[in-house]
Amino acid sequence: MTTLPAPTRRAILQAGGVGVLSAVAAVAAGQQAQALGTRPDGTRGPKIVDLGPAVQQFGLMSAVLVGETVYIGSRNVEPANVVAFHVPTRTVTATTTVPTGYAIQAMAGDPTGRYLYFGMLKKDDGPEANLYRWDLTAPDSPAEEIGRIGDRDVRDVAVAPDGAVFAVGGGSPTPPELWQFDPATGIVTSLGVPDARSTLARAVAASGSTVFFGAGTTFGGGAGTSRASLIAYDRSAATFSQVVPEELAADPSIRELAVVGDKLVASTAASTASSKLALIDLDAPASYTVATSIGKTAKNFAADGDHIYLANETGIVVYSGASGTIEPLDLGTLQLGEIWGVDAREGALYVVSAYGFVAEIDLATRGWTTTDLAEAGAPVLPQTCMGIAAGAGYVYVGGNGVIARHSLASGEVVNVRVPGEAKDAEVVDGVLYTGQYSSQGIWSYDPRHGDAATQVARFSSEQNRPLDTTWDEVNGLFLVGAQADTEGGGSFWTYDPATGASTSAIDPIDDIQLVRAVATADGVAYLGGDNAQKTGPRGTVVAWDPVAGTELWRIETAQPKGIAALAVRGRHLYALTIGGTLVVVDRARRRVVHTADHRALVPGFAAMATNRGVVYAVSDTTVFRFDPKTFAVTVVLPETEGGWYSGSHLNVDAETGLIYTLRGRNLVQIDDHPRR
């Protein structure tokens, strides 16, 4: 199993180390508590305590070396920004912010070294710009908008030797296109749809004559979506041709592309097999060599002589042109986590980690040093959040590469490093257990021992996205529902902390539905189904024996949308669909006894939990609860506008009955006493 270093205790609420003191003072003074009065039914309104930003850090998602400066794009913060990390002085010397988008994954310098082009990930398909250019000769001037590609998200950009800029992405209802920006005219145009079956394009590279488009299936797999697709666009003839090497074609998608000398270097993102690396002749794409990499991801190429350095899930591997093989780069105790930039310069490798640092690695000696970007001057801002859990005096909130640990006694906030994202979590007997994306399985963290977070269970790598967790008190099992992004369907996991044993049931609902929601009562697990495709079955609820690993019974909710959340109170199983339909099932009679439309409160995803005898729910906009007799709704906290990245969450501290969720990007505590 994998173990990471113990958490850093750098103050995270503000750069400069004053944030923890500010948080402690605010909680102690009680200035952020809010009582919402008495309701017409005579019940006391909830007490709301704002505990400050849930997760704060310099989150990042891209990096590229231009000259002697590494430019780094932010992730899940607003405003989005690019910082300039000067290698010789190890300081951030400039920052530019942009008004649109929430993250920057695509970034490339032009051949002259004057301009940095970058693209945005956006929340919607609005008309705002998603392509920008920063004049590096005038770093104090802001980046300028240069236009918008029709796809919602820009996932990669490349600049040809003649200065033409090409961009790819996805996220819109239509297949991803290949886009071009002409610096001479200032116009962004579509060059067409290279592969109508692909769900996302994450790679583009350009030579003087050809643009290479790398795509496939990253999200929403199944139902005839494409596998790895590498398409060459002839700039003169304006034609597309498929040139993917046969050895790469079975993997879900092309992950990275780069022109290195007279070769196109291409890699895949894998699921059930290892990722591949191909060196393809630019003038004769049918001529190539392929090497099998280590792990499921191969990205961020840096060429140095006949070696190509690249990142996998947690470290650096190196391709040798002499041997044609890939080996891990032994860096001793250095833990890099998710990597977003690899560049070579003057005998050194510069690696940008999602943990918020730049590692400088001496290629001759393998010695290394790291520079914390926040301490170097990068802005520390509140991030959008993943899962949440509470218990034993702490509240935990997942971010990118970290879990923020909030002490309820002191107000201290510590970022615990964990690779990937804690999509959901529970605290059991003082220990935190998480479902960790992507393909990271289950991790645990015990704050009492001062040890690092540790991976305690692995599962089949294509089952990459845990979605919901809960604790089965009867069987002593941590339960997880998951999705297979590239293959379709999903799985149901169990983990026994007492023995370390784990199980996984692949496609327990059917071979189409993923397991978006999990609840438990009386030793029975309940699984809620959803479907990443526009058509096909969804909304099935299955009762499952988590010990025997067998289905007990199932019921079809007959809803047009999938299950977002499940909860149990007494004999009733509550199922809330994506978009707000409540379906209540009598567990004993195994039939639906109540249905109601709550779309005004639930515009999309939701979560539920049972507390103090009633079921609570949270959406992106509202915290509310259901009357246990009539199922009528009472709003507990309106207008939350929760700063969630991948769906809203709430968690109950079983010892105190206090509820934790988000209002904006702040962590809030809710003390509510419903009449029963």
N, C-alpha and C positions, 0 to 999 in steps of 0.2 A: 504494500500500500504506500501511497505517496504522503509524505509529511513536509510541511512548510515551516519556515522559521516562525518564532513567536512574534506576536503583533508589535508593530512600532507604536510608540506612545507619543508621537508627534501630535501637538494640538491641531485639530482639524477644523474647528469651527471658523477660524480666520487665520490667514497667514500671519506669522510673527509670534505664534504661541499664546495669544491672549484669548482664543476662542473658548477653551474649556473653562477658564475663570469667568467669562461672560455668561456661559450657560449655567454654571453653578449659582452665580449671583442672581440670575433671573428666576431660577426655580426657587431658591431660598426666599426671595422677596415675595413670591407668589403673585407677581404682577401679570402673569400670563394666564391666570385662571379665569374662566368665564362660566357663570351659571346662567342657564337659559330660562329660569323662572318656573312657574307652575302652569300645568296644562289645564284645559277646560274640564278634563275628567278627574281632576284633583291630584294627579300624580305629580311628583316633583320633577322639574326639568333636569336634564343631565348637567353635570359639571364637566367642563372641557378645560384641559390644561395643555397649553402649547409648549412642547418640549424643544422647540427650535428645529433647525435643519436636520432632516433624517440622515442624509448621507452627504458629506462634503469632501471634495478632493479635486485635484486637477485630473479630470477624466480625459482620456485621449483615445484616438481611433485611427491615426495615420501619422506618417513621418517620412520625410525625404531630406537627404543631404544635398545642399546646393553650396558649392564652394566650401567654406569652413563653418557653415551654419546648418544645423538640423532644424527644419521647420516641422512643427507638430500640430496636428489638428485635434480639436477638442471633441468630447463625446458626452451627450446627454446633459449638457448644461446650456443655460441661456444667459447672455447671448453667446452663441457659438464663437470660437476664436481660434486664431493660429498664433503660436508663439515661436519666436526665433531663439533657439538655443545655440549660443556661440561656443564652439568646441574648445578653442584655446583657453578661454576664460571660464568656461563652465557656468555661464550665467545666461539668463534670458535677457536679451538686449532689445527686443521689440515685440509688440503684440498688436494684432489687428482683430477687430470684432466685426461680425456681419449681422444684419437684422433678420435674416431668414434661416430656417432650419434649426435642427437640434444637435447635429453631429456632422463631422467631416471625415469621410472615409477615403475620398479620392483626392490625390494631390500629385502634381508633377511640375518640375522646373522646365523652362524652355531651353533650347540649345545655347543661347547667349548668356544664360545665368541671370538675366534681368528680371524675368517675370516668374512668379509662382502661380500656377493655375490650380484651383481646387473647386470641388463640388460638394453639395449639401445633401444630407438626408432630411426629409421634410415630413410633417405630420399629415399633410393633405396635398391634393393635386391643384392647389391654388395657383394663380398667375405669377406669384412672386419669383424672383430670380433664384436659380439654384446653381449657377456657374459664376465664379469670381476670379479676379486676377489681382495680384498684389505686386506692385512695382518694388522690387527689392533694392533698387538704388535710392528709394525714398521711403524707408521703412516707417517713418513717422506719419506718412499719409495712409489713410485707410484703404483697404482693398476695394476695388470697384466692381460693380455688377457688370457682367458681360452678356447675360442672357439667361435663357431657360431651355433645358431639354424637356421634351414632352413627357418623359418618364418622371414620376414623382421624385425618385431618389437617384442621385449620381453615385455610383459605386466605384468607378475608376475613370481616370483621365490619362491621356498620353499625348505627347507633343512630337510631331514628326520633324525630321531634320530641316524642313522648309518652314517650320513655325506653325503649321496647321495643327489645331487641337481637336482631339477626338474624345468622346465621352460615351459611357455606357451605364446602365443601371436597371431600374425596374420599379416595382411597387405600385404600378398603375393597373387598371383592369386589362389593358392590352399587353401583348408580348413586348419585350424590350427591343428597342431600336438602336441603331448605330447613328451617333450624332457628330456633327462637325462644326467647329467654330473657326471662321476665317478672320484672322486678325486684321487683314487689309480692309475688309468690308464691315466687320463687326457683327456679322450675321451668323446665327445658329440655325443649321438646317438638318433635317433627317435624311440619312442615306438609305433608309429602308429597314425592314424587319428581317434579319438574317435567319432566324429560327423561330417559327411561330409556335413551337411546342415548348420552348424554354420558359422558365418562370422568373429567371433573374440572370443578368449579365454582370459578372464581377471583375472582368479583366479585359483590357484593351492594350494593344501595342501597335506602333506604326513605324514603317520604314519609308523611304522616299517614294516607293511605288505601291505599297500594300499596307492595309490596315487589318489587324487580326482581332477578331471578336471572340471572346471566351464566355461561354454561358452554360446553361444546363438547368438542373433542378436543385434549388437551395431550400425553398420553402414550398409547402403545399404539394408534396410529391404524390405519385400515384396517378391513376386515371389517364395514362397515356402521355404524361409529361416527358420531356426529353432527358437524356443522360448528357454526359460531357460533350459539348459542341464547340468546335474550333473552326471558325469560318474566316476565310481570307476574302477581303474586299479589294478588288483591283481598282486603284484610284483612277486610272485612265479609262478603263472600259466600263466602270461603274457596275461591276458584276460581283456576285457572291459565289464562293465555292467552299464546300466542306473539306477540311484538310486534317481532321483529328486523327492522330495515330490510332491504329486498331487497339493497342494496348491500353489506351486511355479511355476508350469509348464506353466501357462498362461502368466507370465511376460516375457519380451523380453530376459533377460539374467541373468545368475548368476554373481553377482558383486564381492563378497568377500568370501573367505574360510579360515578357521583356525581350527587347532586341539587344543581343550581346554579340558584337562583331558581325559575322555573317550568319549567325544563328538566331532563331526564335527559341527562347526558353519558355516552356509551358509546363504547368503543373496542374494537378487535380485536387479536388476535395473528395475524399473517399467516405464510405459508410461501412460496408461489411469487409472490405479489403484495405490494404495499405495504399496511400496516395502514390502517384507516379510523377516522375520528372522526365521531360522529353527535350532533347536538343534537335531542332528541326532546321534543315537547310532553307534559308530564306528564298533562294531562287528555285529550289526543287523540293517542295514540302513532302514529297513521297520519300525523301531520303532523311532518315532520322535515327537517333539512338534513344533508348528508354532505360531509365533506372527506377527501381522500386525504392520509394523513400521509407522513412520510419514514422509511423503514426498515420493519422487521418487527414492532416492538413499539411500543405507545402506552399509557402508563400514568402513574399519579401526577399527577392533575390539580391545578392551582392556578389559581383564577379571580382576575383582577384587572381590574376594569372590564369592557370587552368583549373582553378577551383571556383565553385559557386556555393556561397553560403546562403542558407535559407532557414526559415523558421517552421517548426511544427507546433504542436499544441503547447508545449512547455519549454522548449529550448531551441538550440541551434544545431542543425546538421550540415554536413558539407559534402558536396559532390566533387569527386576527383575525375578530371578529364583523362588522366593516365589510366586509372583502373576502371572507370565507368561505374563506380559504386558510390553509395551514400553511407556515411558513417556519422555517429553523433560527435559533436564537439564537446570534449570533456572540459567543463568549467568548474569542477570541484563543487563547492557549496553554493555557487551562485544560482538562485532560483529566479527565473525570468517571467514565469507565468505566461499570460497571453502576450504575444509580441506583435507590434504594429509598425515596426521599422527596422530594417537591417541595411547598413551601408558600409562600404569599405573606403578607407582613406589613409594613405601613408603608413601601411603596415598595421593598421588598427581597424577593428570592426566596431561600429556604433549601433547598438541595439536599444530600441525604445520599447519599454515594457509598460503594459497596462497597469502595473503596480505604481506607475508615476515616476519612473526614473529612467535615465539614460546610462547604459553600461558601455564603458570603453574597454575593449578587449584587445590585448596585444597578441597578434596572430602568431608571433614567433614563440612567446613564452607561455601563452594562455593565461597570463596574469590579467586582472581586471580591477577596475574601479567603477563606482556608481555615483551618480549625482541625482539627488532628489529634486524634481522639477519645481515643486512648490517652494522649497528652500532656495532654489536658484532664481525665483521670481515669477513663476507661472501662477496665474490666478486660481485660487481655490474657491469653488462655487458649489452650490447645492445641485446634486444630480437628481434625475428621475430615478425611481426606486423599483426594486424587484419584490422579493418576499419579505415577510415580517413575522417575528415570533417574540413572545414575552414569557418571562418566568424567572424565578430565583433571583429577583432584584435587578434584572437587566431586560432591556428591549433590544432586539437585533433587527437591523434593516439591511437588505442586500443591495449592493451597487455593482459596478463593473470592477471585478478584481478585488473587491473588499466587502466585508460585512461590518457595518458600523455597530459597535457595542455601546449602548447608552446605559450608564449606571443611574438607577432611579434614586439612589441614596445621595450621590455626590454631584450628579450632572455631568460627570466626566464622559467624554466620547472618545473611543479608541477604534481606529480602523484596523480590523483583523484581515490580513491578506489571505485570500482564497482564490484560486484560478477560476475564471469564468464568472457565472452569476448565480446567486442563490435565489432560485425562482420561487421557492416556498420553503417553510421551515417550521419546526416545533421545538419547544424546550421540554425535555423529559428528565425529571430528577436532577435538574440543574444543568444538564448537558444539552447543547444545541445540536440538532440534526437537520441537515439541509438536503434538498434535491437540487443538484448543481448542474447547470447548463454550461457548456455543451459537451455531452458524452462524458461527464465527470462523475456520474453516479451519485452516491450519498456520502456526505462529509459530516464529521462531528467536531465539536469544539467545547472544551470544558474550561471555563474561566477560572475555576478554583485551583487548577494545577499549573497555570501559567504556561502551558504547552501550546504548540501551534495547532491549527486546524489540521485534521487528518482525514484522508479518504478511507472510508470503512467498507464500502461496497462498490463493485463495478458491475456494469451490465453491458449487454450487447451494444456496440457503439452507435448503431443506426438509431437506437432508442435514445435520442440525444437530448430531448427537451422535457424535463420534468415540469409539471404544471400545477399540481396540487398535492399537499401532504396532510396527513392527520396521524394521530396516535391512537392505536387500538389498545385500550387499557386491559381488556379481557385477556387477549392473547400476548400482550407485551410486545407488540410489533409496530414499527414505524412504516406507514403505508404511503405509497407514492403512485400517482397517475402520470403517464408520460405520453409523448408524441414522437413519432418518427418523421422528422421533417422531410427527408428526401425519399423515403420509401412509401409513405402513407401508413395509416393505422397507428397503433400505439401499444402500450404495455402497462402492466400493473406490477409494482415491485413491493416486496416486503423485506424488512431488516429487523433482526432480533438483536438488540444491544447486549443481551445477557450472554449469548453464544457466539455472536458475530456471523450467524448464518443469514443468508439472503436468498430470495427467490425472485423469479421474473416470469410473468405470464404474458406472452406475446399475443397481441390482438385478442384480448379476452372478450370483447364485445362482438366484433366481426373483423374482417380484413380491411375494412374501410375506416371505421370509426376509431379515433384516438380517445384516450381517457383524460378528459379535461377536468373532471371533478371526482373527489373521493370523500366519502363519509363513512362512519362506523358506529355501530351500536350492537350490544349483546354478542360481540364476537363475530359479527357479520360485516363485511365491507360492502359498500354500495358504490358502483362505478357509473359515472355519467358520461355519455358519449357525445362526440362532436365530429365534424367532418371538415377537413381543410379544403375540400373541393366544393364547387358551386352546386353540384348535383350529387345524389346518392343518399344513403340512409344517415340519419343523425337523430339525436334526442333519445336514444335507448338508455334505459337504466337497468343495470344488472346487479343482482344480489350475489355476492361471491364469498366463498369460504376461504379465508386467507391462509389457513393452516393446510387444508387438503388441496388447495389450489384448484377448486372446481366451482362451476356455476351452480347456484341454488335455484334461482328463478330470474325472470326478466319481465320488464313491462315497457311497452312502447308509449311514449308520451304523445305521439302524433302531432308534434310541434314542427313548424317549418325551420326552426333554428335549433342548434345544438344546446346541450346542457352547459351552463356556465358555472354553476355551483350546486352543492348538495349539503344538507344538514338534517339531523335527526332530532326530533323532540317526541319522547314517548312512542306512541304507535305510529306517528306520522313521519314520513320521509318528505322533506321539502326539496323540490328541484326548481331552480331558477334558470331560465334559458337566456341565451345571449339575446339581448333586446327586451328582456323584462317580463316574460310570461311565468307566473308562478304555477307550478303543478304540485299538488299535495297527494301523496300516495299513502293509503292505509297499508302498513307493512303486513299486518295480520291477514287482511282480506286480499291483499295484492291487487288493489285497483285504485284508480284515481278518484278522489273524493272532492277535490276542489281545483278550480282553474281560475286565474285572474290575470288581467293585463296590467302590468306596471311599467309600461314602456316610458312613461313620463319621468320615472325615477331611474330607469336602467337603459341608457342609450346604447350600451354595448356589453362588455364583460362585467362580471360581478363575483363576489365572494360571500360566503355565509358562515356563521358560527352560532352555536347554542350557548347561551349565558343567562344565568339567573332565571331559568325556566322559560325563556323565550328564544326565538331564532332572530338573530340580527343579520342584516345584509349591508353590503357596501357596493356602490357603483362608482364610476368616475366622478359623479356629482353629489351623491347623497349617502348618508348613513341612515338606515331605517330598520324597524323591527315589525314582526308580525304578531298579531294577537293570537294566542295559542288556541282560542276557541272559535273565533270567527275568521281568522286569518287576515283581518283588516290591517292596514299599514299605518304606522305612526312614524313620522320623520323625527329622527334623533338629532342629526346634524346636517343642515342643508348647505348647498353651495360649497361643497368641499373642494371641487376642482383638483382632485388628488393628483399629485405629481408622479403617477405610476408610468413605468415604461411599457410593461406588457400585461396590463390588466390590474384591477384594484384588488387589494387584500385587506383583511383585518384579522387580528389575533387576540385571543383572550388570555390573560394571566389567570390561570386556574386557581391560584392561591388567593387572589384579591378580587376577582370578578371584574377587573378593569379591562377596558377594550382599548386597543391601539390600532391606529390607522394613520392616514395622511390627510392634511388639509393644505392644499398647495404642495410644496415640497417640504413642509414641516411635519414632524412627528407629533401627533396629538393623543392625549389620554382622555378617555370618555368614562365617566362614572354615571351610570344610568340605572335607575331603580323602577322597573316597570310594575304596574299593578297586574297581579295574576288572578 
